[in-house]
Every structure is written in C-alpha cells, then in structure tokens.
C-alpha cells in the first residue's frame, strides 16, 4: 500500500509556471491567482509527486510522509 503524503505549496514563493502540473496533473492545479495548489494528494504516485517537487523552479513544494512526518523533499 502506498504511503500517504502531506504536500504543501508555499504560495509566497510559487510563481505559477505550472511545472508541477506537467509531472503530477492529478495532484496539482493552478488556482485563480495562478499559483499551484494541491487538489488531490493521492492523485498521482509518490514518484510523480516527488518529480514535480524536484522540478519546481522556485522550490515551492514540500513533500512529507503524512504518518511519520519525515520530509521526503526538499
């Protein structure tokens, strides 16, 4: 069973280029302010979510294990 993820987007840092949507379109979407938001933390496999976070040009995405609190990225 895949682990549950806690995914956060720092809206003070996000520039809305939507790279996260390219890698994990079922997890991220842009809001009305053109900033990324998590729409479904279980929408994509962990690998895709981590890939999205790693490719964010401003490192606005944090990913952690929801049960243990262990930071997976950054």
C-alpha positions as CSV (number, residue, x, y, z in Angstrom):
1,X,0.0,0.0,0.0
2,X,1.4,3.4,-0.9
3,X,2.2,5.8,1.9
4,X,0.1,8.9,2.4
5,X,1.8,12.1,1.5
6,X,1.5,15.6,3.0
7,X,2.1,18.0,0.2
8,X,2.3,21.8,0.7
9,X,2.9,24.6,-1.7
10,X,4.4,27.9,-0.4
11,X,2.3,30.5,-2.1
12,X,4.7,33.2,-1.0
13,X,7.3,31.5,-3.3
14,X,5.2,29.9,-6.1
15,X,5.4,31.8,-9.4
16,X,2.7,29.8,-11.2
17,X,4.7,28.3,-14.1
18,X,2.7,25.0,-13.7
19,X,5.7,22.7,-14.0
20,X,4.1,20.7,-11.2
21,X,1.1,20.1,-13.3
22,X,3.2,18.6,-16.1
23,X,4.6,16.0,-13.7
24,X,1.6,15.4,-11.5
25,X,-1.5,16.7,-13.1
26,X,-3.9,14.8,-10.9
27,X,-2.3,16.3,-7.7
28,X,-1.7,19.9,-8.6
29,X,-3.7,22.7,-10.3
30,X,-3.3,26.4,-10.6
31,X,-5.8,28.5,-8.6
32,X,-7.4,31.8,-9.6
33,X,-4.2,33.6,-8.7
34,X,-2.2,31.3,-11.0
35,X,-0.5,29.7,-8.1
36,X,-0.2,26.0,-7.6
37,X,-2.4,24.2,-5.1
38,X,-2.8,20.6,-4.1
39,X,-6.1,19.3,-5.4
40,X,-5.7,15.7,-4.6
41,X,-2.7,14.4,-2.5
42,X,-3.5,10.9,-3.6
43,X,-3.9,11.8,-7.3
44,X,-0.5,10.6,-8.6
45,X,2.1,8.1,-7.5
46,X,4.7,9.2,-5.0
47,X,7.4,9.2,-7.7
48,X,5.4,11.7,-9.8
49,X,4.7,14.0,-6.9
50,X,8.4,14.0,-5.9
51,X,9.4,14.6,-9.5
52,X,7.0,17.6,-9.6
53,X,8.6,19.0,-6.4
54,X,12.1,18.4,-7.6
55,X,11.4,20.2,-10.9
56,X,9.7,23.3,-9.3
57,X,11.9,26.1,-10.4
58,X,11.5,28.0,-7.1
59,X,11.3,25.0,-4.7
60,X,7.9,26.0,-3.5
61,X,6.7,22.4,-2.9
62,X,7.3,20.4,0.2
63,X,6.5,16.7,0.5
64,X,6.4,14.7,3.7
65,X,5.2,11.3,4.9
66,X,1.8,12.1,6.4
67,X,2.1,9.4,9.1
68,X,5.7,9.9,10.3
69,X,6.3,13.5,9.4
70,X,9.5,12.5,7.6
71,X,10.4,15.1,5.0
72,X,10.8,13.5,1.6
73,X,11.5,16.7,-0.3
74,X,13.4,19.0,-0.1
